[in-house]
Amino acid sequence: MHPLRHPRNAALVGILFIAIAAIYWFVPSFGNGYVDIAGLTMLAALGIAMAVMAYVLVAGSPRE
C-alpha cells in the first residue's frame, strides 16, 4: 500500500522544519535575545531539503 495517497502531502515533513525555524527566530526576538541567523537559515534549508527528499521517496515507491 502506498504510504501517502498524494505525494504532495510529503511537503508537510518540510513544513515541520520551517515551523521550527520560525519558532527559533520568534522566541529570542520576542525576549530581546540573540537570533542566530545562520542556524535559522540552515533550519529553513533543511526543511526544503526534507520536503524534496520525502516527495522523491514517496513518489518513487511502488503503488501496490
C-alpha positions, 0 to 999 in steps of 0.5 A: 500500500502506498504510504501517502495517497498524494505525494504532495502531502510529503511537503508537510515533513518540510513544513515541520522544519520551517515551523521550527525555524520560525519558532527559533527566530520568534522566541529570542526576538520576542525576549530581546535575545540573540537570533542566530541567523545562520542556524535559522537559515540552515533550519529553513534549508533543511526543511526544503531539503526534507520536503524534496527528499520525502516527495522523491521517496514517496513518489518513487515507491511502488503503488501496490 
